[in-house]
């Protein structure tokens, strides 16, 4: 596990799935999805997930910025795992400065099939064809 990850200390619900790599950790409980990146954890309540749609990464590097210019994140998308865009109505952010509540955000993350199925089942999201 990456030594720069902040440990997950406060979870809501029962642990169902956890997968960690060097730069990204994903944990699912019966109540929330936790996205871990070095120095920051995003706590996403499952009922706050509005949609999960496939995202074509194509191995490119993207820069993400907040609407108010408060920060940005540079990330590299890896080929191999399918990426999905999660639209969320609100999250809790835990970084080295504290815990903060944020409004609507979007995440682009690689999700294994097992994790995607677990999140969709626990959040009552259904596939649209």
C-alpha positions, 0 to 999 in steps of 0.5 A, a space after each residue: 500500500 502507498 505510504 502516502 495514503 491516509 488511513 480509513 478510520 471512519 466508515 459507514 456500513 459493513 465492508 464489502 470490497 477493498 482493492 488498493 494499488 500504488 496510487 489508488 484505493 477503492 473500498 466499498 461498504 454497505 453505505 459508501 464508496 471510499 476513493 483513496 489517493 495519496 494524501 486524500 480520501 473521498 467518502 461517497 455515500 452510495 445514495 449520493 451516486 446519481 450515475 455511473 457511465 463508461 468513460 473512454 480513457 484511451 491512455 491520455 493524461 487529463 487535468 481536473 480543476 474545480 469550478 471555483 479554481 480552488 484546486 486541480 488534479 493531474 491524473 494518468 489513465 491506464 489502459 486495461 481496466 475500464 474507467 467510469 465517470 461517477 456523478 455524485 450529489 455530495 461527498 466528504 473529503 478527508 485530507 491532511 488539513 481535516 474533513 470537509 463536505 463538498 457538493 456535487 462532483 464527478 470522479 473518473 476511476 477505473 473499476 473492476 467488474 466485481 466492484 462495479 457490480 457491488 456498488 450498483 447492487 448496494 446503491 440500487 442503480 440499474 443498467 440502462 440499455 
